[in-house]
Amino acid sequence: MSWTNTIVFDPGQISLYTITCSSNSQTFDLALPPGDYGIDPYGTDCQGVHRYIHIAPGRREMSLELDLPPDRMAGLAGHPAPELRDIKGWDHGGPVKLADLHGKVVLLDFWGYWCGPCIGSMPALMKLYDQFKDKGLFVIAVHDDSVASIAEMDQKLASARETRWHGRDLPFLVALDGGGQTRIKYTADLTSGATTAAYGVDSFPSTVLIGRDGNVIGWFDIRAADATKKMAQVVDQSPTPQPANVR
């Protein structure tokens, strides 16, 4: 785990958190007044955990030691990619099966129309696609199960196309996940869609890289400054690249 982030919120109000602390040393320091708080630490390649604390008046210091369990990706890397399932709609092509894409490098980008960072990162994903589609890169944008149909999704993306994507539509395959709220294996966490759950995705956007051999390589940060360089290395590898985490 190379990076951690901890958010602080009023109990029961995790979506309204006001304090965060990011760290590259697996530690966090927070200055809080007396009261009751929820904390949610999470990090690279691990699941978040929820804890509640009470800081009594006059208390000067509190030390917490928390173990974060490995995330779903830790168990998927190096193994065959879970097949797409319960997909209820396709746009710009499809349907496809991952089993039919062996020999290609595949990016599964998990996103939603409602997610600002997802919309904002699509131009970076388009750029990667434009650069490497002729070298064997295949992109599937897996939208979570928060809309009923492709038509509804397209309608909700109208503004993004004009204001965020410079009038361009997504140039790659889009799969609309189905299955509703689904539990992520080995956890008590629910996420929106069966395929989304199969990859352990509970934050958006999340992008999974699959090698030419059909095995999961790991998370891929399409917004990173060196994303193009890393993708070039992957597409130039042999048809059966060794698993590695390139997040």
PASETI-688968 format. One line per 8 residues: their letters; for each residue x negated, y negated, z negated of N, C-alpha, C. Coordinates in steps of 0.001 Angstrom, whole numbers, m for minus. Example, Ala and Ser with C-alpha at 12.3 -4.5 7.8 and 13.67 -1.06 7.14 Angstrom:
as = m13190/5690/m7800/m12300/4500/m7800/m13200/3300/m7800 | m12850/2250/m7080/m13670/1060/m7140/m12900/m30/m7870
This chain:
mswtntiv = m858/1189/0/0/0/0/m894/m1239/0 | m888/m1983/1083/m1788/m3137/1220/m1111/m4466/914 | 221/m4481/835/931/m5743/619/2173/m5462/m205 | 2457/m6333/m1156/3680/m6219/m1943/4375/m7569/m2009 | 5666/m7519/m2196/6454/m8723/m2409/7471/m8427/m3501 | 7693/m9374/m4363/8647/m9213/m5454/9621/m10383/m5436 | 10894/m10077/m5464/11907/m11129/m5516/12609/m11080/m6869 | 13032/m12246/m7322/13712/m12377/m8606/15102/m12951/m8350
fdpgqisl = 16105/m12397/m9030/17479/m12825/m8782/18294/m12700/m10063 | 19409/m13402/m10103/20350/m13216/m11193/20966/m11821/m11074 | 21155/m11107/m12171/21729/m9756/m12088/22994/m9724/m11240 | 23003/m8794/m10267/24156/m8654/m9380/24172/m9612/m8211 | 23117/m10445/m8073/23090/m11461/m7014/21816/m11354/m6178 | 21454/m10127/m5782/20181/m9927/m5092/20093/m10708/m3786 | 21231/m10923/m3134/21211/m11650/m1860/20996/m13147/m2056 | 21023/m13606/m3314/20862/m15031/m3600/19587/m15293/m4397
ytitcssn = 18544/m14496/m4116/17303/m14656/m4869/16673/m16025/m4591 | 15953/m16524/m5574/15368/m17863/m5451/13861/m17882/m5648 | 13283/m16799/m6153/11849/m16764/m6430/11249/m15529/m5781 | 10109/m15689/m5124/9385/m14552/m4570/7907/m14690/m4906 | 7230/m13549/m4902/5782/m13537/m5125/5174/m12465/m4238 | 4375/m12862/m3254/3699/m11929/m2362/2266/m11731/m2821 | 1734/m10536/m2575/398/m10221/m3058/m248/m9171/m2176 | m1553/m9263/m2017/m2339/m8237/m1335/m3099/m7367/m2325
sqtfdlal = m2830/m7534/m3605/m3564/m6798/m4640/m2650/m5892/m5470 | m1400/m5674/m5015/m447/m4804/m5689/m101/m5295/m7094 | m208/m6586/m7309/187/m7182/m8579/1039/m8409/m8299 | 1806/m8847/m9298/2566/m10074/m9144/2610/m10812/m10478 | 2605/m12125/m10393/2683/m12987/m11564/3826/m13967/m11367 | 4720/m14026/m12349/5891/m14886/m12251/6053/m15667/m13551 | 6376/m16931/m13438/6670/m17767/m14605/8177/m17981/m14654 | 8828/m17411/m15673/10279/m17450/m15767/10705/m17953/m17138
ppgdygid = 11761/m18738/m17217/12300/m19151/m18519/13049/m17996/m19167 | 13388/m18094/m20439/14153/m17031/m21091/15455/m16750/m20347 | 15877/m15495/m20354/17120/m15119/m19693/17082/m13705/m19173 | 18117/m13331/m18427/18235/m12006/m17818/17990/m12120/m16323 | 17211/m11171/m15803/16821/m11226/m14389/16837/m9832/m13777 | 17074/m9812/m12481/16804/m8631/m11683/15545/m8866/m10900 | 14725/m7840/m10737/13527/m7950/m9907/13531/m6807/m8904 | 13013/m7086/m7731/13013/m6102/m6650/11641/m6122/m5983
pygtdcqg = 10696/m5318/m6464/9397/m5234/m5796/9437/m4218/m4651 | 8762/m4533/m3564/8647/m3611/m2434/7341/m3921/m1729 | 6952/m3056/m797/5676/m3291/m129/5477/m2411/1072 | 4281/m2490/1629/3930/m1722/2818/4015/m228/2522 | 4750/496/3370/4835/1957/3293/5430/2473/1992 | 6263/1680/1326/6897/2165/106/8300/1589/m9 | 9118/2257/m810/10476/1805/m1035/10506/780/m2156 | 11476/m106/m2070/11683/m1042/m3154/12406/m372/m4318
vhryihia = 12259/m938/m5494/12975/m465/m6671/13608/m1666/m7364 | 14761/m1471/m7981/15443/m2535/m8710/15224/m2336/m10204 | 14862/m3394/m10864/14708/m3358/m12313/15356/m4606/m12913 | 15833/m4467/m14145/16424/m5598/m14854/15629/m5850/m16122 | 15370/m7108/m16406/14565/m7464/m17568/15264/m8561/m18363 | 14957/m8607/m19637/15452/m9666/m20515/14248/m10349/m21148 | 14160/m11653/m20989/13084/m12432/m21598/13681/m13215/m22758 | 13262/m12851/m23946/13794/m13495/m25146/13155/m14866/m25351
pgrremsl = 13870/m15784/m25954/13275/m17092/m26258/12000/m16934/m27092 | 10982/m17661/m26730/9720/m17613/m27453/8746/m16575/m26951 | 9203/m15661/m26089/8275/m14654/m25567/7343/m15288/m24562 | 6059/m15028/m24703/5057/m15677/m23875/4611/m14810/m22692 | 4732/m13508/m22831/4201/m12640/m21785/4951/m11321/m21762 | 5123/m10772/m20576/5722/m9448/m20399/4958/m8736/m19298 | 4529/m7523/m19579/3771/m6746/m18605/4607/m5561/m18151 | 4765/m5412/m16826/5517/m4309/m16243/4615/m3482/m15352
eldlppdr = 4716/m2183/m15466/4019/m1277/m14552/5072/m468/m13808 | 5114/m642/m12489/6161/m29/m11677/5548/853/m10609 | 6070/2040/m10453/5664/2934/m9375/6666/2812/m8231 | 6158/2499/m7044/7021/2398/m5873/6893/3680/m5056 | 7987/4401/m4844/7907/5654/m4084/7607/5388/m2614 | 6951/6333/m1935/6667/6153/m515/7946/6048/297 | 7904/5257/1369/9099/5116/2186/9220/6276/3160 | 10326/6290/3867/10630/7388/4789/9547/7535/5852
maglaghp = 8956/6420/6278/7956/6471/7333/6726/7270/6911 | 6411/7263/5617/5249/8013/5145/5402/9502/5441 | 6639/9994/5435/6874/11396/5746/7093/11676/7215 | 7323/10629/8017/7570/10819/9451/6298/10734/10283 | 5334/9919/9852/4123/9697/10646/3412/11016/10922 | 3096/11234/12186/2411/12450/12596/3329/13598/12931 | 4643/13388/12803/5618/14445/13065/6553/14022/14208 | 7260/14980/14820/8170/14628/15913/9183/13577/15487
apelrdik = 9412/12612/16355/10347/11530/16053/11765/12071/15948 | 12509/11691/14909/13922/12092/14829/14687/11630/16073 | 15518/12501/16580/16290/12181/17781/17328/11101/17474 | 17621/10285/18463/18699/9314/18348/20015/10065/18137 | 20830/9583/17185/22074/10294/16926/23189/9317/16583 | 24400/9759/16885/25612/8972/16647/25570/7609/17346 | 24839/7512/18442/24829/6261/19212/26198/6092/19875 | 26849/4956/19622/28224/4793/20110/28330/3868/21317
gwdhggpv = 27184/3358/21774/27220/2515/22964/25824/2237/23473 | 25720/1960/24779/24441/1669/25426/24585/425/26285 | 23505/m312/26400/23476/m1477/27282/22178/m1445/28066 | 22259/m1884/29343/21098/m1930/30240/20559/m541/30541 | 21442/455/30592/21018/1808/30916/21523/2794/29897 | 20928/3987/29931/21281/5020/28987/22471/5837/29448 | 22791/6878/28680/22111/7293/27449/20787/7996/27740 | 19923/8013/26730/18660/8731/26832/18444/9510/25540
kladlhgk = 17575/10497/25626/17100/11233/24467/15594/11019/24343 | 15119/10922/23121/13681/10761/22933/12923/11956/23500 | 13547/13121/23464/12900/14315/24002/12588/14172/25487 | 13373/13330/26182/13159/13123/27613/12084/12073/27896 | 11574/11428/26840/10614/10344/27016/9187/10761/26680 | 8945/12062/26485/7582/12515/26233/6689/12105/27401 | 5514/11637/27089/4615/11099/28094/4641/9590/28134 | 5623/8981/27465/5701/7528/27356/5423/7098/25921
vvlldfwg = 4955/5881/25769/4868/5251/24459/6204/4562/24201 | 6812/4835/23069/8162/4330/22789/8130/3407/21577 | 8787/2270/21708/9052/1387/20583/10545/1422/20290 | 10897/1768/19056/12275/1644/18589/12344/406/17710 | 13058/m596/18176/13171/m1834/17418/14545/m1869/16760 | 14573/m1801/15428/15828/m1811/14673/16168/m3243/14308 | 17369/m3688/14681/17710/m5097/14587/19216/m5267/14454 | 19648/m6526/14335/21064/m6859/14324/21259/m8295/14776
ywcgpcig = 22406/m8570/15382/22696/m9925/15873/22701/m10936/14735 | 23009/m10481/13524/23175/m11330/12346/21841/m11676/11683 | 20775/m11059/12138/19456/m11160/11501/18606/m12210/12216 | 18395/m13362/11551/17615/m14426/12169/16228/m14003/12608 | 15433/m13316/11753/14104/m12860/12184/14165/m11883/13353 | 15230/m11078/13430/15378/m10161/14567/15529/m10944/15869 | 16421/m11922/15842/16643/m12751/17032/15370/m13509/17381 | 14695/m14026/16362/13491/m14810/16608/12327/m14011/17143
smpalmkl = 12273/m12711/16836/11146/m11905/17284/11380/m11246/18641 | 12587/m11348/19183/12858/m10707/20472/11968/m11217/21601 | 11648/m12525/21672/10723/m12945/22737/9374/m12243/22668 | 8883/m11944/21452/7621/m11215/21322/7775/m9792/21839 | 8919/m9174/21563/9160/m7825/22067/9309/m7838/23588 | 9974/m8855/24122/10081/m8985/25575/8702/m9117/26211 | 7829/m9889/25567/6481/m10091/26102/5715/m8774/26156 | 5792/m7993/25084/5122/m6687/25082/5685/m5788/26182
ydqfkdkg = 7001/m5800/26310/7640/m4983/27333/7181/m5398/28725 | 7160/m6687/28993/6737/m7175/30297/5302/m6770/30612 | 4443/m6806/29589/3026/m6516/29792/2732/m5031/29979 | 3515/m4175/29327/3122/m2766/29276/4151/m1792/29843 | 5260/m2270/30387/6270/m1353/30907/5735/m524/32069 | 4818/m1092/32849/4255/m353/33974/3104/548/33558 | 2761/504/32273/1703/1376/31747/2272/2462/30838 | 3587/2607/30853/4195/3710/30117/4912/3329/28854
lfviavhd = 5115/2020/28598/5851/1612/27399/7352/1611/27681 | 8106/2244/26772/9561/2291/26867/10113/1721/25571 | 10993/735/25672/11538/57/24504/13027/356/24382 | 13443/718/23160/14861/853/22853/15154/m27/21653 | 16011/m1018/21844/16431/m1883/20749/17664/m1255/20105 | 17508/m726/18884/18584/m20/18194/19316/m1008/17281 | 20490/m1442/17729/21293/m2373/16934/22017/m1600/15843 | 22056/m2130/14640/22707/m1429/13536/24223/m1350/13761
dsvasiae = 24885/m538/12926/26317/m299/13109/27144/m1383/12414 | 26953/m2628/12874/27693/m3754/12295/28670/m4366/13284 | 28740/m3826/14480/29733/m4259/15463/30416/m3018/16024 | 31603/m3215/16564/32393/m2080/17033/32009/m1615/18423 | 31431/m2506/19222/31181/m2159/20618/30051/m3007/21189 | 29559/m2569/22331/28558/m3351/23059/29133/m4699/23464 | 30399/m4717/23845/31027/m5977/24250/31031/m6978/23098 | 31333/m6519/21896/31311/m7413/20747/29893/m7907/20468
mdqklasa = 28932/m7010/20571/27539/m7401/20368/27120/m8466/21381 | 27444/m8249/22644/27083/m9212/23694/27696/m10580/23422 | 28946/m10589/22966/29608/m11851/22673/28889/m12607/21556 | 28462/m11884/20529/27795/m12511/19397/26378/m12973/19733 | 25822/m12472/20832/24460/m12844/21231/24437/m13996/22233 | 25602/m14505/22617/25661/m15541/23655/24818/m16749/23283 | 24931/m17205/22060/24164/m18382/21634/22677/m18093/21606 | 22292/m16906/21140/20869/m16548/21063/20232/m16550/22446
retrwhgr = 20948/m16062/23435/20381/m16035/24789/20048/m17443/25270 | 20925/m18385/24977/20734/m19737/25484/19741/m20542/24655 | 19801/m20385/23343/19012/m21260/22477/17709/m20645/21992 | 17633/m19310/21937/16439/m18663/21385/15653/m17876/22422 | 16345/m17397/23454/15687/m16540/24448/15553/m17220/25801 | 15727/m18555/25825/15522/m19349/27040/16367/m18856/28212 | 17607/m18454/27905/18521/m18030/28960/18333/m16602/29431 | 17417/m15889/28807/17120/m14524/29244/17904/m13511/28418
dlpflval = 18356/m12452/29055/18966/m11344/28345/17877/m10336/27997 | 18183/m9415/27105/17209/m8382/26762/16942/m7526/27996 | 15670/m7323/28365/15358/m6610/29594/15232/m5102/29423 | 15367/m4615/28188/15146/m3194/27929/16436/m2549/27414 | 16380/m1259/27207/17543/m491/26787/17974/m885/25375 | 19289/m1003/25187/19863/m1294/23878/20788/m146/23495 | 20598/372/22282/21449/1431/21753/22196/891/20545 | 23500/1083/20513/24320/639/19393/24529/1815/18442
dgggqtri = 23945/1712/17257/24009/2793/16291/25442/2983/15788 | 25751/4199/15384/27048/4531/14818/26876/5348/13551 | 27977/5759/12988/27916/6581/11788/28219/5843/10507 | 28339/4500/10582/28662/3716/9397/27542/3715/8376 | 27896/3423/7135/26914/3402/6060/26403/4826/5809 | 25097/5006/5955/24488/6328/5877/23349/6310/4873 | 23274/7356/4061/22218/7413/3046/20882/7772/3678 | 19846/7059/3285/18486/7371/3724/18016/8593/2953
kytadlts = 17503/9563/3650/17101/10836/3061/16123/10634/1910 | 16334/11391/859/15503/11384/m350/15649/10101/m1171 | 16641/9283/m858/16852/8053/m1617/18337/7922/m1937 | 18660/6921/m2741/20059/6575/m3003/20486/5378/m2168 | 19633/4942/m1236/19892/3738/m457/20756/4037/755 | 21666/3128/1041/22502/3213/2234/22047/2175/3241 | 22151/2533/4512/21865/1574/5572/22897/1755/6671 | 22935/837/7617/24030/774/8580/23693/1521/9867
gattaayg = 24081/2818/9919/23879/3600/11124/23097/4871/10874 | 23433/5930/11598/22809/7228/11383/21359/7267/11857 | 21093/6696/13035/19712/6665/13523/18865/5734/12667 | 19436/4611/12273/18730/3681/11393/18330/4382/10097 | 19234/5186/9544/18938/5921/8312/17887/6997/8537 | 17923/7647/9706/16968/8722/9978/15527/8227/9946 | 15339/6937/10250/13995/6360/10220/13724/5585/8929 | 14658/5638/7999/14442/4988/6709/14442/3486/6765
vdsfpstv = 15116/2913/7741/15099/1463/7915/16143/816/7012 | 15684/m20/6101/16605/m762/5245/16300/m2250/5232 | 15392/m2684/6100/15131/m4113/6285/14933/m4366/7773 | 15329/m5555/8192/15355/m5864/9625/14615/m7173/9888 | 13893/m7251/11030/13658/m6178/11989/12600/m5199/11504 | 12705/m3973/11967/11681/m2948/11740/11451/m2242/13061 | 10189/m2039/13406/9861/m1458/14700/8991/m227/14507 | 9402/880/15117/8712/2160/14987/8015/2475/16304
ligrdgnv = 6759/2901/16195/5963/3270/17362/5875/4781/17464 | 6182/5301/18647/6142/6734/18917/5144/6985/20037 | 4243/7937/19836/3200/8219/20819/3699/9012/22007 | 2825/9185/22964/3181/9902/24189/3519/11370/23927 | 3049/11903/22802/3343/13287/22459/4677/13446/21749 | 5394/12353/21538/6687/12416/20871/6603/12351/19366 | 5401/12197/18814/5235/12091/17367/5259/10632/16925 | 5791/10414/15732/5804/9075/15160/4380/8661/14797
igwfdira = 3993/7467/15224/2700/6914/14835/2851/6084/13569 | 3868/5235/13510/4096/4429/12314/4830/3153/12663 | 4896/2248/11683/5470/932/11927/4577/150/12873 | 5178/m740/13649/4413/m1605/14543/4936/m3026/14397 | 4049/m3945/14070/4442/m5342/13871/4331/m6093/15187 | 5463/m6290/15861/5436/m6940/17163/5112/m8418/17044 | 5210/m8970/15834/4957/m10398/15638/3522/m10686/15224 | 2728/m9653/15012/1347/m9847/14578/513/m10495/15677
adatkkma = m501/m11240/15276/m1358/m11926/16248/m2081/m10941/17163 | m2355/m9732/16661/m3095/m8749/17452/m2182/m7651/18014 | m874/m7921/18102/60/m6907/18588/m273/m6465/20013 | m628/m7408/20870/m959/m7063/22258/m2186/m6174/22314 | m3189/m6500/21523/m4418/m5706/21491/m4139/m4289/21007 | m3352/m4165/19950/m3036/m2847/19410/m2209/m2028/20388 | m1267/m2680/21078/m470/m1942/22049/m1335/m1477/23209 | m2262/m2317/23635/m3169/m1927/24718/m3961/m681/24332
qvvdqspt = m4393/m611/23079/m5134/554/22619/m4272/1801/22648 | m3003/1662/22272/m2113/2821/22224/m1792/3328/23623 | m1454/2426/24544/m1063/2885/25885/m2247/3448/26659 | m3464/3077/26259/m4657/3595/26932/m5164/4895/26337 | m4543/5351/25245/m4956/6606/24639/m4549/7777/25505 | m5071/8946/25141/m4724/10170/25851/m3249/10485/25622 | m2670/11407/26403/m1259/11742/26247/m889/12250/24863 | m1858/12677/24060/m1548/13173/22716/m2385/12424/21704
pqpanvr = m2067/11143/21446/m2865/10350/20510/m2759/10883/19101 | m3838/10696/18312/m3830/11111/16924/m2978/10135/16125 | m2189/10639/15158/m1345/9733/14356/m2178/8712/13605 | m1664/7505/13582/m2309/6420/12825/m1272/5371/12540 | m1417/4690/11419/m473/3628/11078/m1037/2324/11596 | m316/1664/12508/m833/449/13124/28/m739/12755 | 677/m649/11604/1519/m1767/11164/678/m2995/10870
